[in-house]
Amino acid sequence: MRSIDFSVQREMLMLPLSGKPGPCPRCGGALQQTYATYLIATRRGKQMTDSMMSGGDFGWFCLNCPTLVINENEVNNTLGIAGGRWDIGTDFTVLGIVNLGAIPESKKHIPLGDDGNPIPLVEFTNYRAAQRRGGKARKKSKKHRRK
């Protein structure tokens, strides 16, 4: 199994998979399923609900190009489990990968997101911060409805 560099920005494709996704939809290269930590935002209609970090192996990383295929069904399952503790809306977006390796050793004792220890988010190239603020961005990220 090849090591994945979580600091690399990638294009994210969200697909409702059952089983392995096959080759990379962008370049045809091999995909590798790898556990990673993601930042997920949820909403109900136009109302933002909670955002959360969640670790899971629902991502398939292309070994040839900067592409990540995320299994929408597995994210739905993860959100269903978290539903008792969080205000989970009906829609969600995976905002990016939380690069835990970027946290300095001197700050590992400080909770992520606290003052002095921001979340080391590696945003997807097809989902930019401008979209979260309602501004224009190059590409629109598809919003996904929970099942």
GIFENWO-V400588 format. One line per field, one symbol per residue. phi: phi as a letter, one per 30 degrees, with the letter a starting at -180 (. if undefined). A space follows every 10 residues. Layout:
BEGIN
phi = ???
END
This chain:
BEGIN
phi = .ddcdddddb dcccbdcbjd didedcbidd cbdbdbcbcc cbabicddcc bacbcacdcc cddcbdbbcc dedddedddd ddedcbdddd bbbddlcddd ddddedcddc edjdeibddd dcdddcbcee dddjddbdbc dddccdc
END
